[in-house]
Amino acid sequence: MQVNRSAVERRAATLTARRTVKKDWQAAWLLRAITCIDLTTLAGDDTPGTVRRLCAKAKHPVRQDILETLGMAGYGIHTGAICVYHNLVPVAVEALAGTDIPVAAVSTGFPAAQNPLPLKLEEIRASVAAGAREIDIVISRAHVLLGNWQALYDEVHAFRQACGDAHMKTILATGELGTLRNVARASQVCMMAGADFIKTSTGKESVNATLPVSLVMVRAIRRYADETGYQVGFKPAGGIRSAKQSLDWLILMKEELGDDWLHADLFRLGASSLLSDIERQLEYFVTGRYSAAHHHPMA
């Protein structure tokens, strides 16, 4: 499996230049982006109160007056999921009771994935038992860096078994994999092992989601779908903070994978502060004025 870095970077650079989204369409695409956000809090100072406030924002991500002006007040717009650490899963499950917003838990020794395998498997099972419907697992980067593809397959397959009916999003931590070729091969192996989604980053690496890396991963998804008929989802995460960036990733999905990947069942954006900027842009669309960022608190 070969990857031409210069060709990848050239294609990634031209994607957003070839297609622009303006006016009414931009508002519609930003609303779609909201429905694909995994609204995330993964900080050392997370508390139950923080998670409850975030869940409230997930249920009502845009101010009602903005939705009414856009004619979208009755459409039940909410984020794609809430993503938290394992110990806060029960809090999120309780806060989201009566909604169809799933709780996602990071697992398997997130973010470094240096725990022994039995502990990783137990963590997955515990999060599922606590009510998490989605599990964001992290691969052992050493398997990729050493070219031990069978070990990577075996690890991810074991995670898949532990997840049971829960959706499994597989974090590659691409900023620590060395080469785009490694990213492509790791994507392929993880999909073969049963990943429902492949995800760029933990958000804790020095380099997180980039368009060139994302292009390599979505091309792997497209190839896998062509060969097997099975659709795997994609989740960029880390450093996605602006409404403009969310449009860039939606354009990537539409151009490379098509409309099926413009929905939350096959596309997510891992972000913590992105929603505030999208809401601010929607307010500008409605009023013609930008408000201060603190008028759109995350929680």
DRENPAVO-578876 format. One record per residue (C-alpha): residue number from 1; x, y, z. Coordinates in steps of 0.5 Angstrom, whole numbers, plus 500, padded with zeros to 3 digits. Layout:
BEGIN
{i:NUM, x:X, y:Y, z:Z}
...
This chain:
BEGIN
{i:1, x:500, y:500, z:500}
{i:2, x:503, y:506, z:498}
{i:3, x:501, y:514, z:499}
{i:4, x:504, y:520, z:495}
{i:5, x:505, y:525, z:500}
{i:6, x:505, y:531, z:495}
{i:7, x:499, y:528, z:491}
{i:8, x:495, y:528, z:498}
{i:9, x:497, y:535, z:500}
{i:10, x:495, y:538, z:493}
{i:11, x:488, y:534, z:493}
{i:12, x:487, y:537, z:500}
{i:13, x:489, y:544, z:499}
{i:14, x:484, y:544, z:493}
{i:15, x:478, y:541, z:496}
{i:16, x:476, y:547, z:499}
{i:17, x:478, y:552, z:494}
{i:18, x:473, y:547, z:489}
{i:19, x:467, y:548, z:493}
{i:20, x:465, y:554, z:497}
{i:21, x:458, y:554, z:501}
{i:22, x:455, y:561, z:501}
{i:23, x:448, y:564, z:504}
{i:24, x:442, y:559, z:506}
{i:25, x:446, y:553, z:504}
{i:26, x:452, y:555, z:509}
{i:27, x:447, y:556, z:514}
{i:28, x:444, y:549, z:513}
{i:29, x:451, y:546, z:512}
{i:30, x:452, y:549, z:519}
{i:31, x:446, y:546, z:522}
{i:32, x:448, y:539, z:519}
{i:33, x:455, y:540, z:522}
{i:34, x:452, y:541, z:529}
{i:35, x:448, y:534, z:528}
{i:36, x:455, y:531, z:527}
{i:37, x:458, y:534, z:533}
{i:38, x:461, y:529, z:539}
{i:39, x:460, y:534, z:544}
{i:40, x:466, y:533, z:548}
{i:41, x:469, y:534, z:555}
{i:42, x:476, y:530, z:557}
{i:43, x:479, y:535, z:562}
{i:44, x:482, y:533, z:569}
{i:45, x:477, y:538, z:572}
{i:46, x:471, y:535, z:569}
{i:47, x:466, y:534, z:574}
{i:48, x:458, y:532, z:574}
{i:49, x:456, y:539, z:574}
{i:50, x:460, y:540, z:568}
{i:51, x:457, y:534, z:564}
{i:52, x:450, y:536, z:566}
{i:53, x:451, y:543, z:563}
{i:54, x:454, y:540, z:557}
{i:55, x:448, y:535, z:556}
{i:56, x:444, y:541, z:557}
{i:57, x:447, y:544, z:551}
{i:58, x:447, y:538, z:547}
{i:59, x:440, y:537, z:547}
{i:60, x:439, y:545, z:545}
{i:61, x:445, y:547, z:542}
{i:62, x:442, y:553, z:538}
{i:63, x:438, y:559, z:541}
{i:64, x:431, y:558, z:540}
{i:65, x:430, y:565, z:537}
{i:66, x:436, y:563, z:532}
{i:67, x:432, y:557, z:530}
{i:68, x:425, y:560, z:529}
{i:69, x:428, y:565, z:525}
{i:70, x:431, y:560, z:521}
{i:71, x:425, y:556, z:520}
{i:72, x:428, y:550, z:524}
{i:73, x:425, y:550, z:531}
{i:74, x:421, y:544, z:530}
{i:75, x:426, y:539, z:528}
{i:76, x:429, y:537, z:534}
{i:77, x:436, y:539, z:532}
{i:78, x:441, y:536, z:537}
{i:79, x:449, y:534, z:537}
{i:80, x:451, y:527, z:535}
{i:81, x:453, y:525, z:542}
{i:82, x:456, y:527, z:548}
{i:83, x:463, y:524, z:550}
{i:84, x:466, y:523, z:557}
{i:85, x:471, y:519, z:561}
{i:86, x:468, y:513, z:564}
{i:87, x:467, y:515, z:571}
{i:88, x:462, y:520, z:568}
{i:89, x:458, y:516, z:564}
{i:90, x:453, y:515, z:569}
{i:91, x:452, y:522, z:570}
{i:92, x:451, y:523, z:562}
{i:93, x:446, y:517, z:561}
{i:94, x:442, y:520, z:567}
{i:95, x:442, y:527, z:564}
{i:96, x:440, y:525, z:557}
{i:97, x:435, y:520, z:559}
{i:98, x:429, y:521, z:555}
{i:99, x:433, y:523, z:549}
{i:100, x:436, y:519, z:543}
{i:101, x:443, y:522, z:544}
{i:102, x:448, y:517, z:545}
{i:103, x:453, y:517, z:551}
{i:104, x:460, y:516, z:548}
{i:105, x:466, y:514, z:553}
{i:106, x:473, y:514, z:551}
{i:107, x:477, y:508, z:553}
{i:108, x:483, y:503, z:553}
{i:109, x:487, y:507, z:557}
{i:110, x:486, y:514, z:553}
{i:111, x:490, y:517, z:551}
{i:112, x:496, y:514, z:551}
{i:113, x:493, y:507, z:551}
{i:114, x:499, y:504, z:555}
{i:115, x:495, y:500, z:560}
{i:116, x:495, y:492, z:560}
{i:117, x:490, y:489, z:555}
{i:118, x:486, y:486, z:560}
{i:119, x:485, y:492, z:564}
{i:120, x:483, y:496, z:557}
{i:121, x:478, y:490, z:556}
{i:122, x:475, y:491, z:563}
{i:123, x:474, y:498, z:562}
{i:124, x:470, y:498, z:555}
{i:125, x:466, y:493, z:559}
{i:126, x:465, y:497, z:565}
{i:127, x:463, y:503, z:560}
{i:128, x:458, y:499, z:556}
{i:129, x:455, y:496, z:563}
{i:130, x:454, y:504, z:565}
{i:131, x:450, y:506, z:559}
{i:132, x:455, y:508, z:554}
{i:133, x:452, y:506, z:547}
{i:134, x:459, y:508, z:543}
{i:135, x:466, y:507, z:545}
{i:136, x:472, y:511, z:543}
{i:137, x:478, y:506, z:543}
{i:138, x:485, y:508, z:542}
{i:139, x:490, y:503, z:539}
{i:140, x:497, y:502, z:541}
{i:141, x:501, y:506, z:537}
{i:142, x:507, y:501, z:537}
{i:143, x:504, y:496, z:533}
{i:144, x:504, y:501, z:527}
{i:145, x:511, y:503, z:528}
{i:146, x:514, y:496, z:529}
{i:147, x:510, y:494, z:523}
{i:148, x:506, y:489, z:527}
{i:149, x:500, y:489, z:523}
{i:150, x:497, y:482, z:526}
{i:151, x:498, y:485, z:533}
{i:152, x:494, y:491, z:531}
{i:153, x:488, y:487, z:528}
{i:154, x:488, y:482, z:534}
{i:155, x:488, y:488, z:539}
{i:156, x:482, y:492, z:535}
{i:157, x:478, y:485, z:534}
{i:158, x:479, y:484, z:542}
{i:159, x:476, y:491, z:543}
{i:160, x:470, y:490, z:538}
{i:161, x:468, y:483, z:542}
{i:162, x:468, y:487, z:548}
{i:163, x:464, y:493, z:546}
{i:164, x:458, y:488, z:544}
{i:165, x:453, y:492, z:541}
{i:166, x:456, y:499, z:543}
{i:167, x:459, y:502, z:537}
{i:168, x:466, y:502, z:537}
{i:169, x:470, y:508, z:534}
{i:170, x:478, y:507, z:533}
{i:171, x:482, y:512, z:535}
{i:172, x:489, y:512, z:530}
{i:173, x:493, y:518, z:534}
{i:174, x:495, y:519, z:527}
{i:175, x:500, y:525, z:529}
{i:176, x:504, y:519, z:532}
{i:177, x:504, y:514, z:527}
{i:178, x:510, y:517, z:523}
{i:179, x:508, y:517, z:516}
{i:180, x:501, y:517, z:511}
{i:181, x:503, y:510, z:509}
{i:182, x:502, y:508, z:516}
{i:183, x:496, y:512, z:517}
{i:184, x:493, y:508, z:511}
{i:185, x:495, y:501, z:513}
{i:186, x:492, y:502, z:520}
{i:187, x:486, y:505, z:517}
{i:188, x:485, y:498, z:513}
{i:189, x:487, y:494, z:519}
{i:190, x:482, y:497, z:524}
{i:191, x:476, y:497, z:519}
{i:192, x:478, y:489, z:518}
{i:193, x:478, y:488, z:525}
{i:194, x:471, y:491, z:526}
{i:195, x:471, y:498, z:527}
{i:196, x:465, y:502, z:526}
{i:197, x:469, y:509, z:525}
{i:198, x:476, y:510, z:525}
{i:199, x:478, y:517, z:528}
{i:200, x:484, y:521, z:527}
{i:201, x:486, y:523, z:534}
{i:202, x:485, y:523, z:541}
{i:203, x:486, y:531, z:541}
{i:204, x:492, y:530, z:546}
{i:205, x:497, y:529, z:541}
{i:206, x:501, y:535, z:538}
{i:207, x:498, y:534, z:531}
{i:208, x:491, y:532, z:531}
{i:209, x:486, y:532, z:525}
{i:210, x:489, y:535, z:519}
{i:211, x:486, y:535, z:512}
{i:212, x:491, y:531, z:509}
{i:213, x:491, y:525, z:514}
{i:214, x:483, y:525, z:514}
{i:215, x:484, y:525, z:506}
{i:216, x:488, y:518, z:507}
{i:217, x:483, y:516, z:512}
{i:218, x:477, y:517, z:508}
{i:219, x:480, y:514, z:501}
{i:220, x:481, y:508, z:506}
{i:221, x:474, y:508, z:508}
{i:222, x:472, y:508, z:500}
{i:223, x:476, y:503, z:498}
{i:224, x:474, y:498, z:504}
{i:225, x:467, y:500, z:502}
{i:226, x:468, y:498, z:495}
{i:227, x:471, y:492, z:496}
{i:228, x:467, y:489, z:502}
{i:229, x:460, y:493, z:501}
{i:230, x:461, y:495, z:508}
{i:231, x:461, y:503, z:510}
{i:232, x:465, y:505, z:516}
{i:233, x:464, y:512, z:519}
{i:234, x:470, y:517, z:520}
{i:235, x:471, y:522, z:526}
{i:236, x:476, y:528, z:525}
{i:237, x:478, y:530, z:532}
{i:238, x:483, y:535, z:536}
{i:239, x:484, y:542, z:534}
{i:240, x:477, y:543, z:530}
{i:241, x:474, y:550, z:533}
{i:242, x:471, y:554, z:528}
{i:243, x:465, y:554, z:523}
{i:244, x:469, y:554, z:517}
{i:245, x:473, y:548, z:519}
{i:246, x:467, y:544, z:520}
{i:247, x:465, y:546, z:513}
{i:248, x:472, y:544, z:510}
{i:249, x:471, y:537, z:513}
{i:250, x:463, y:536, z:511}
{i:251, x:466, y:538, z:504}
{i:252, x:471, y:533, z:504}
{i:253, x:466, y:528, z:506}
{i:254, x:461, y:530, z:500}
{i:255, x:467, y:530, z:495}
{i:256, x:470, y:523, z:497}
{i:257, x:465, y:519, z:500}
{i:258, x:458, y:522, z:498}
{i:259, x:452, y:524, z:501}
{i:260, x:451, y:518, z:506}
{i:261, x:457, y:520, z:510}
{i:262, x:454, y:527, z:511}
{i:263, x:450, y:524, z:517}
{i:264, x:451, y:522, z:524}
{i:265, x:451, y:515, z:523}
{i:266, x:457, y:515, z:519}
{i:267, x:461, y:522, z:520}
{i:268, x:462, y:525, z:527}
{i:269, x:466, y:532, z:529}
{i:270, x:470, y:531, z:535}
{i:271, x:470, y:538, z:539}
{i:272, x:469, y:542, z:545}
{i:273, x:469, y:549, z:543}
{i:274, x:466, y:548, z:535}
{i:275, x:459, y:549, z:537}
{i:276, x:460, y:556, z:540}
{i:277, x:463, y:558, z:534}
{i:278, x:458, y:555, z:529}
{i:279, x:452, y:558, z:534}
{i:280, x:455, y:565, z:533}
{i:281, x:456, y:564, z:525}
{i:282, x:448, y:562, z:525}
{i:283, x:447, y:569, z:529}
{i:284, x:451, y:573, z:524}
{i:285, x:447, y:569, z:518}
{i:286, x:440, y:571, z:522}
{i:287, x:442, y:578, z:524}
{i:288, x:448, y:581, z:520}
{i:289, x:452, y:582, z:527}
{i:290, x:457, y:578, z:530}
{i:291, x:456, y:578, z:538}
{i:292, x:461, y:577, z:543}
{i:293, x:463, y:569, z:544}
{i:294, x:461, y:569, z:551}
{i:295, x:454, y:570, z:549}
{i:296, x:454, y:563, z:546}
{i:297, x:457, y:559, z:552}
{i:298, x:458, y:552, z:551}
{i:299, x:455, y:550, z:558}
